[in-house]
Each structure stands twice: as structure tokens, then as C-alpha cells.
Amino acid sequence: MKIDEELVKRVAKLAALELSAPETAAMASQLTRIVEHFEALRAIPEELLAGAPEPPPTPLRADEAVDRFPGPLVMRNAPESAHDHFVVPRVVTRTG
């Protein structure tokens, strides 16, 4: 599967990225190579994978609620706070 520059531009717009024309071309080429590698992995017969051991299950920790509020000292030292939260400038904006 070939990833063309138009697809890269659409995805970049969704991700709020600004790519130059050379970056878009390079990204299309790199993503095409990545997809081709995954397609090559699909060509491996499942019989060759049958003897692979199952990985051990991921250990899970208990889901316990913990109050991690840093306390009033931290809020007093913050440049700006409101309702026990830090106020920060907006980083991501979307236009168009």
C-alpha cells in the first residue's frame, strides 16, 4: 500500500501539524516503507509461528483511589490557579 502526500496532509491537519512540502514527501515515503514491512509480516505462514511461546500475562496493580492533591503550598506558589487547578496558557489551537 502506498501512502500518498494527500493522505499525509490530511492526517497532519487532523494532528495539528504543519509540514513543509519536503517533509510531507519524506513522511509519505517513510510511512509507505513502514506499511510495506507490516504487509511483509502478513506473508509469514502461521505454521512457522505455532511453536512460539505465549508471553506471560501483564501483572496488574490494584485499582485504588489515591488523593494526590499537592496541597495549598503548591497552589500558593503557582503563577495562577483556579478551583484547585493550575491555570496554563492554551497550547493547541485549531483554525479553519
C-alpha distances in whole Angstrom, upper triangle without the diagonal:
4,7,9,13,14,12,14,17,17,16,19,21,21,22,25,23,24,22,23,21,21,20,17,16,16,14,11,11,12,10,7,9,10,7,7,10,10,8,11,14,13,14,18,20,22,25,25,24,27,30,28,31,31,31,34,34,33,37,38,40,43,42,45,46,47,49,47,49,50,53,55,56,52,52,55,53,50,50,50,49,50,50,50,46,45,45,42,41,38,35,32,32,30,31,30
4,6,10,11,10,11,14,15,15,17,19,20,20,23,21,22,19,20,18,17,17,14,12,13,12,8,8,10,8,5,8,10,8,8,12,13,11,14,16,16,17,21,24,25,29,28,27,31,33,31,34,33,33,36,36,35,39,39,42,44,43,46,47,48,49,47,49,50,53,55,55,51,51,54,52,49,49,49,49,49,50,49,46,45,44,41,39,36,33,30,31,29,29,28
4,7,8,7,7,11,11,11,13,16,16,17,19,17,18,15,17,15,15,14,11,10,11,9,5,7,9,6,5,9,10,8,10,13,13,13,16,18,18,20,23,26,27,31,30,29,32,34,32,34,34,33,36,35,34,38,38,40,42,41,44,44,45,46,44,46,47,50,52,52,48,48,51,49,46,45,45,45,45,46,46,42,41,40,37,36,33,29,27,27,25,26,24
4,6,6,7,9,10,11,13,15,16,17,18,17,17,14,15,12,13,13,9,8,10,9,6,8,11,9,8,12,13,12,13,17,17,17,19,22,22,23,26,29,31,34,33,33,36,38,36,38,37,37,39,39,38,41,41,43,45,44,46,46,47,48,46,47,48,51,53,53,49,49,52,50,46,46,45,45,46,47,47,43,42,41,37,35,32,29,26,26,24,24,23
4,5,5,6,9,10,10,12,14,15,16,14,13,11,11,9,10,10,6,6,9,8,6,9,11,10,10,14,15,15,16,19,20,20,22,25,25,27,29,33,34,37,36,35,39,41,38,40,39,38,41,40,39,42,42,43,46,44,46,46,47,47,45,46,46,49,51,51,47,47,49,47,44,43,43,43,44,45,45,41,40,38,35,33,30,27,24,24,21,21,20
4,5,5,6,9,10,11,13,14,15,14,14,12,13,11,13,13,9,10,13,11,9,12,14,13,13,17,17,16,18,21,21,21,24,26,26,28,31,34,35,39,38,37,40,42,40,42,40,39,42,41,39,42,42,44,45,44,46,45,46,47,45,45,46,49,50,51,47,46,49,47,44,43,42,42,43,44,44,41,39,38,35,32,29,26,23,22,20,19,18
4,5,5,6,8,10,11,12,14,13,14,13,14,13,15,13,10,11,13,10,8,12,13,11,11,15,15,14,16,19,18,19,22,23,23,25,28,31,32,35,35,34,36,39,36,38,37,36,38,37,36,39,38,40,42,40,43,42,43,44,42,43,44,47,48,49,45,45,47,46,42,42,41,41,41,42,42,39,37,36,33,31,28,25,22,22,19,19,18
4,5,5,6,9,10,10,12,10,11,9,11,11,12,10,6,8,10,7,6,10,11,9,11,14,14,13,16,18,18,19,22,23,24,26,29,32,32,36,35,34,37,39,36,38,36,35,37,36,35,37,37,39,41,39,41,41,42,42,40,41,42,45,46,46,43,42,45,43,40,39,38,39,39,41,40,37,35,34,31,29,26,23,20,20,18,18,18
4,6,5,6,9,10,10,9,9,8,10,10,12,10,7,10,12,10,9,13,14,13,14,17,17,17,20,22,22,23,26,27,27,30,32,35,36,40,39,37,40,42,40,41,40,38,40,39,37,40,39,41,43,40,43,42,42,43,41,41,42,45,46,46,42,42,44,42,39,38,37,38,38,39,40,36,34,33,30,27,24,21,18,18,15,15,14
4,5,5,6,9,10,10,11,11,13,13,16,14,11,13,15,12,12,15,16,14,15,19,18,17,20,23,22,23,26,27,27,30,32,35,35,39,38,37,39,42,39,40,39,37,39,38,36,39,38,39,41,39,41,40,41,41,39,40,41,44,45,45,42,41,44,42,39,38,37,37,37,38,38,35,33,32,29,27,23,21,17,17,14,14,13
4,5,5,6,9,8,11,11,14,14,16,13,11,13,14,11,11,15,14,12,14,17,16,15,19,20,20,21,24,25,25,28,30,33,33,37,36,34,37,39,36,37,35,34,36,34,32,35,34,36,37,35,37,37,38,38,36,37,38,41,42,43,39,38,41,40,36,36,35,35,35,36,36,32,31,30,27,25,22,19,16,16,14,15,15
4,5,5,6,5,7,7,11,12,14,11,9,12,13,10,11,15,14,13,15,18,17,17,21,22,22,23,26,27,27,30,32,35,36,39,38,36,39,41,38,39,37,35,37,36,34,36,35,36,38,36,38,37,38,38,36,36,37,40,41,41,37,37,39,38,34,33,33,33,34,35,35,31,30,28,25,23,20,17,14,14,12,13,14
4,5,5,6,7,9,12,14,16,14,12,15,16,14,14,18,18,16,19,22,21,21,24,25,25,26,29,30,30,33,35,38,38,42,41,39,42,44,41,42,40,38,40,38,36,38,37,38,39,37,39,37,38,38,36,36,37,39,40,41,37,36,39,37,34,33,32,32,32,34,34,30,29,27,24,22,18,16,12,12,9,10,10
4,5,8,10,12,16,17,19,16,14,17,18,15,16,19,19,16,19,22,20,20,23,25,24,25,28,29,29,32,34,36,36,40,39,37,40,42,39,39,37,35,37,35,33,35,34,35,36,33,35,34,35,35,33,34,35,37,39,39,36,35,38,36,33,32,31,31,31,32,32,28,27,26,23,21,18,16,12,12,9,11,11
4,5,9,11,15,17,18,15,14,17,17,14,15,19,17,15,19,21,19,19,23,24,23,25,28,28,28,31,33,36,36,39,38,36,39,40,37,38,36,34,35,33,31,33,32,33,34,32,33,32,33,33,31,31,32,35,36,37,33,32,35,34,30,30,29,29,29,30,30,26,25,24,21,19,16,13,10,11,10,12,13
4,7,10,13,16,18,15,14,17,18,15,17,20,19,18,21,23,22,23,26,27,26,28,31,31,32,35,37,40,39,43,42,40,42,44,41,41,39,37,38,36,34,36,34,35,36,34,35,34,34,34,32,32,32,35,36,36,32,31,34,32,29,28,27,27,28,29,30,26,24,22,19,17,14,11,8,8,7,9,11
4,6,10,13,14,11,11,14,15,12,14,17,17,16,19,21,20,21,24,25,25,27,29,30,31,34,35,39,39,42,41,39,42,43,40,41,39,37,38,37,34,36,35,36,38,36,37,36,36,36,33,34,34,37,37,37,34,33,36,34,30,29,29,30,30,32,32,28,26,25,21,19,16,13,10,11,10,12,13
4,7,10,12,9,9,13,14,12,14,17,17,17,20,22,21,23,25,27,27,29,31,32,33,36,37,41,41,45,43,41,44,46,43,44,42,40,41,40,38,40,39,40,41,39,41,40,39,39,37,36,37,39,40,40,36,35,38,35,32,31,30,32,33,35,35,31,29,27,23,20,18,15,12,13,12,12,13
4,7,8,6,6,9,10,9,11,14,14,14,17,19,19,20,23,24,25,27,29,30,31,33,35,39,40,43,41,40,43,44,42,43,41,39,41,40,38,40,40,41,43,41,43,42,42,42,39,39,39,42,43,42,39,38,41,38,35,34,34,35,36,38,38,34,32,30,26,24,21,18,16,16,15,16,16
4,6,5,6,9,10,10,12,14,15,16,18,20,21,22,24,26,27,28,30,32,33,35,37,41,42,45,43,42,45,47,44,45,44,42,44,43,41,44,43,44,46,45,46,45,45,45,42,42,42,45,46,45,42,41,43,41,38,36,36,38,39,41,41,37,35,33,29,27,24,21,19,19,18,18,18
4,5,5,6,9,10,11,12,14,15,17,19,20,21,23,25,26,27,29,31,32,34,36,39,41,44,42,41,45,46,44,45,45,43,45,45,43,45,45,46,49,47,49,48,48,48,45,46,46,48,49,49,45,45,47,45,41,40,40,41,42,44,44,41,38,36,33,30,28,24,22,22,21,20,20
4,5,5,6,8,10,11,12,14,15,17,18,20,21,23,25,26,27,29,31,32,34,38,39,43,41,40,43,45,42,44,43,41,44,43,42,44,44,46,48,47,49,48,48,48,46,46,46,49,50,49,45,45,47,45,42,41,41,42,44,46,45,41,39,37,34,31,29,26,24,24,23,23,23
4,5,5,6,8,10,10,12,14,15,16,18,20,21,23,24,26,27,29,31,33,36,37,41,39,38,41,42,39,41,40,38,41,40,38,41,41,42,44,43,45,44,44,44,42,42,42,45,46,46,42,42,44,42,39,38,38,39,41,42,42,38,36,34,31,29,26,23,21,22,21,21,22
4,5,5,6,9,10,10,12,14,15,16,18,20,21,22,24,26,27,29,31,35,36,39,38,37,40,42,39,41,40,38,40,40,38,41,40,42,44,43,45,44,45,45,42,43,43,46,47,47,43,43,45,43,40,39,39,40,41,43,42,39,36,35,32,29,27,23,21,21,20,20,20
4,5,5,6,9,10,11,13,14,16,17,19,20,21,23,25,26,28,30,33,35,38,37,36,39,41,38,40,40,38,41,41,39,42,42,44,46,45,47,47,47,48,45,46,46,49,51,50,47,47,49,47,43,42,43,44,45,46,46,42,40,39,35,33,30,27,25,25,24,24,23
4,5,5,6,9,10,11,12,14,15,17,19,20,21,23,25,26,28,32,34,37,35,34,37,39,36,38,37,36,38,38,37,40,40,42,44,43,46,45,46,46,44,45,45,48,49,49,45,45,48,45,42,41,42,43,44,46,45,41,39,38,34,33,30,27,25,26,25,25,25
4,5,5,6,8,10,10,12,14,15,17,18,20,21,23,25,27,30,32,35,33,32,35,37,34,36,35,33,36,35,34,37,37,39,41,40,42,42,42,43,41,42,42,45,47,46,43,43,45,43,40,39,40,40,41,43,42,38,36,35,32,30,28,24,22,23,22,23,23
4,6,5,6,9,10,11,12,14,16,16,18,20,21,23,25,29,30,33,32,31,35,36,34,36,35,34,37,36,35,38,38,40,43,41,44,44,44,45,43,44,45,48,49,49,46,46,48,46,43,42,42,43,44,45,44,41,39,38,35,33,30,27,24,25,23,24,24
4,6,5,6,9,10,11,13,15,15,17,19,20,22,24,27,29,32,30,30,33,35,33,35,35,33,36,36,35,38,39,41,44,43,45,46,46,47,45,46,46,50,52,51,47,48,50,48,45,45,45,45,46,48,47,43,42,41,37,36,33,30,27,28,27,28,27
4,5,5,6,9,10,11,13,14,15,17,19,21,22,26,27,30,28,28,31,33,30,32,32,30,33,33,32,35,36,38,41,40,42,43,43,44,42,43,43,47,49,48,45,45,48,46,43,42,43,43,44,46,45,41,39,39,35,34,32,28,26,27,26,28,28
4,5,5,6,9,10,11,12,14,16,17,19,21,24,26,29,27,26,30,31,29,31,30,29,31,31,30,33,34,36,39,38,40,41,41,42,40,42,42,46,48,48,44,44,47,45,42,42,42,42,43,44,43,39,38,38,34,33,31,27,25,26,25,26,26
4,5,5,6,9,10,10,12,14,16,17,19,23,24,28,26,26,29,31,29,31,31,30,33,33,32,35,36,39,41,40,43,44,45,46,44,45,46,50,51,51,48,48,51,49,46,46,46,46,47,47,47,43,42,41,38,37,34,31,28,29,28,29,28
4,6,5,6,9,10,11,13,15,16,18,21,23,26,24,24,27,29,27,29,29,28,31,32,31,34,35,38,41,40,43,44,45,46,44,46,46,50,52,52,48,49,52,49,46,46,47,47,48,49,48,44,43,42,39,38,36,32,30,31,30,32,31
4,5,5,7,9,10,11,13,15,16,20,21,24,22,21,25,26,24,26,26,25,28,28,27,31,32,34,37,36,39,40,41,43,41,42,43,47,49,49,45,46,49,47,44,44,44,44,45,46,45,41,40,40,37,36,34,30,28,30,29,31,31
4,5,5,6,9,10,11,13,15,18,20,23,22,21,24,26,24,26,26,25,28,28,28,31,32,35,37,37,40,41,42,43,42,44,45,48,50,51,47,47,50,49,46,46,46,45,46,46,46,42,41,41,38,37,35,32,29,30,29,31,30
4,5,5,6,9,10,11,13,17,19,22,20,20,23,25,24,26,26,26,29,30,30,33,34,37,40,40,43,44,45,47,45,47,48,51,54,54,50,51,54,52,49,49,49,49,50,50,49,46,45,45,42,41,38,35,33,34,33,34,33
4,5,5,6,9,10,12,15,17,20,18,17,21,22,20,23,23,23,26,27,27,31,32,35,38,38,41,42,43,45,43,46,46,50,52,52,49,50,53,51,48,49,49,48,49,50,48,45,44,44,41,41,38,35,33,35,34,35,35
4,5,5,7,9,11,14,15,18,17,16,19,21,19,21,21,21,24,25,25,28,30,33,35,35,38,40,41,43,42,44,45,48,51,51,48,48,52,50,47,48,48,47,48,48,47,44,43,43,41,40,38,34,32,34,33,35,34
4,5,5,7,10,13,14,17,17,16,19,22,20,23,23,23,27,27,28,31,33,36,38,38,41,43,44,46,45,47,48,52,54,55,51,52,55,53,51,51,51,50,51,51,50,47,46,46,43,43,40,37,35,36,35,36,36
4,5,5,7,11,13,16,14,15,18,20,19,22,22,23,27,27,28,32,33,37,40,40,43,45,46,48,47,49,50,54,56,56,53,54,57,55,52,53,53,52,53,53,52,49,48,48,46,45,43,39,37,39,38,39,39
4,5,6,9,10,13,12,11,15,17,15,18,19,19,23,24,25,28,30,33,36,37,40,42,43,45,44,47,48,51,54,54,51,52,55,53,51,52,52,51,52,51,50,47,47,47,45,45,42,39,37,39,38,40,39
4,5,8,9,12,12,12,14,17,16,19,19,20,24,24,25,29,31,34,37,37,40,42,44,46,45,48,49,53,55,56,52,53,57,55,52,53,53,52,52,52,51,48,48,48,46,46,43,40,38,39,38,40,39
4,6,9,12,11,12,15,17,17,20,21,22,26,27,28,32,34,37,40,40,44,46,47,50,49,51,53,56,59,59,56,57,60,58,56,57,56,56,56,56,55,52,51,52,49,49,46,43,41,43,41,43,42
4,6,8,7,8,11,14,13,17,18,20,23,25,26,30,32,36,39,39,43,45,46,49,48,51,52,56,59,59,56,57,60,58,56,57,57,56,56,56,55,52,51,52,50,50,47,44,42,44,43,45,45
4,5,6,7,9,12,13,16,18,20,24,25,27,31,33,37,39,40,44,46,48,50,50,53,54,58,61,61,58,59,62,61,58,59,59,58,58,58,57,54,54,54,52,53,50,47,45,47,46,48,47
4,5,5,6,10,10,14,14,17,21,22,24,28,30,34,36,37,41,43,45,48,47,50,52,55,59,59,56,57,61,59,57,58,58,57,57,56,55,52,52,53,51,52,49,47,44,46,45,47,47
4,5,5,8,10,13,15,18,21,23,26,29,32,35,38,39,43,45,47,50,50,53,54,58,61,62,59,60,63,62,60,61,61,60,60,59,58,55,55,56,55,55,53,50,48,50,49,51,51
4,6,7,8,12,14,17,20,23,25,28,31,35,37,39,42,45,47,49,49,52,53,57,60,60,57,58,62,60,58,60,59,58,59,58,57,54,54,55,53,54,51,49,47,49,48,50,50
4,6,6,9,11,13,17,19,21,25,27,31,34,35,39,41,43,46,45,48,50,53,56,57,54,55,58,57,55,56,56,55,56,55,53,51,51,52,50,51,49,46,44,46,46,48,48
4,6,8,10,13,16,19,21,25,27,31,34,35,39,41,43,46,46,49,51,54,58,58,55,57,60,59,57,58,58,57,57,56,54,52,52,54,52,53,51,48,47,49,48,51,51
4,6,9,12,15,18,21,24,27,30,33,35,38,41,43,46,46,49,50,54,57,58,55,57,60,59,57,59,59,57,58,57,55,53,53,54,53,54,52,49,48,50,50,53,53
4,7,9,12,15,18,21,24,27,30,32,35,38,40,43,42,46,47,50,54,54,51,53,56,55,53,55,55,54,54,53,51,49,49,51,49,50,48,46,44,47,47,50,50
4,6,9,12,15,18,21,24,27,29,33,36,37,40,40,43,45,48,52,52,49,51,54,53,51,54,54,52,53,52,49,47,48,50,48,49,48,45,44,47,47,50,51
4,6,9,12,15,18,21,24,26,29,32,34,37,37,40,42,45,49,49,47,48,52,51,49,51,51,49,50,48,46,44,45,47,46,47,45,43,42,45,45,48,48
4,6,9,12,15,18,21,23,27,30,31,34,34,37,38,42,45,46,43,45,48,47,45,48,48,46,47,45,43,41,42,44,42,44,42,40,39,42,42,46,47
4,6,9,12,15,18,21,24,27,28,32,32,35,36,40,43,44,42,43,47,46,44,47,46,45,45,44,42,40,41,43,42,44,42,40,40,43,43,46,48
4,6,9,13,15,17,21,24,25,29,29,32,34,37,41,42,39,41,44,43,42,44,44,42,42,41,39,37,38,40,39,41,40,38,38,40,41,44,45
4,6,10,13,15,18,21,22,26,25,29,30,34,37,38,36,37,41,40,38,41,40,38,39,37,35,34,34,37,36,38,37,35,35,38,38,42,43
4,7,10,12,15,19,20,23,23,27,28,32,35,36,34,36,39,38,37,40,40,38,38,36,34,33,34,36,36,38,37,36,36,39,40,43,45
4,7,9,12,15,17,20,20,24,26,29,33,34,31,33,36,36,35,37,37,35,35,33,31,30,31,33,33,36,35,34,34,37,38,41,43
4,6,9,12,13,17,17,21,23,26,30,30,29,30,34,33,32,35,35,32,33,31,28,27,29,32,32,35,34,33,34,37,38,42,44
4,6,10,11,15,16,20,22,25,28,30,28,30,33,33,32,35,35,32,32,29,27,27,29,31,32,35,35,34,34,37,39,42,44
4,7,9,13,14,18,20,23,26,28,26,27,31,31,30,33,32,29,29,26,24,24,26,29,29,32,32,31,32,34,36,39,41
4,6,10,12,15,18,20,24,25,24,25,28,29,28,31,30,27,27,24,22,22,24,27,29,32,32,32,32,35,37,40,43
4,7,9,12,15,17,20,22,21,22,25,26,25,28,27,24,23,20,18,19,21,24,26,29,29,29,30,33,35,38,41
4,6,9,12,14,17,19,18,19,22,23,22,26,25,22,22,19,16,17,19,23,24,28,28,29,30,33,35,39,41
4,6,9,10,14,16,15,16,19,20,19,23,22,19,18,16,13,14,16,20,22,25,26,27,29,31,34,37,40
4,6,9,12,14,12,13,17,17,17,20,19,17,17,15,12,12,14,18,19,23,24,25,26,29,32,36,39
4,6,9,11,9,10,13,14,14,17,16,13,14,12,9,10,11,15,17,21,22,24,26,28,31,35,38
4,7,8,6,8,11,11,11,15,15,13,14,13,10,10,11,15,17,21,23,24,26,29,32,35,39
4,6,6,7,9,11,11,15,15,12,14,13,9,11,12,16,18,22,24,26,28,31,34,37,40
4,5,5,6,9,10,13,13,11,12,12,8,11,12,15,18,21,24,26,29,31,34,37,41
4,5,5,6,9,12,13,12,14,14,11,13,13,16,18,21,24,26,29,32,35,38,41
4,5,5,6,10,11,10,13,13,10,10,10,13,15,18,21,22,25,28,32,35,38
4,5,5,8,8,7,9,10,7,8,7,10,13,16,19,21,24,26,30,33,36
4,6,8,9,8,11,12,10,11,10,12,15,18,21,23,27,29,32,35,38
4,6,8,9,13,15,12,12,10,12,14,17,20,22,25,28,31,34,38
4,5,6,10,13,11,10,7,9,10,13,16,18,22,24,27,30,34
4,7,11,14,13,11,8,8,9,11,15,17,20,22,26,28,32
4,7,11,10,9,6,5,8,10,13,16,19,21,24,27,30
4,7,7,5,4,5,8,12,14,17,20,21,25,27,31
4,6,5,7,7,10,13,15,18,20,22,25,27,30
4,6,8,10,13,16,18,20,22,24,26,29,32
4,7,9,13,16,18,20,23,24,27,30,34
4,6,9,13,14,17,19,21,24,27,30
4,6,10,12,14,17,19,22,26,29
4,7,9,12,15,16,20,23,26
4,6,9,12,14,17,20,24
4,6,9,11,15,17,21
4,6,7,11,14,17
4,7,10,13,17
4,7,10,13
4,7,10
4,7
4
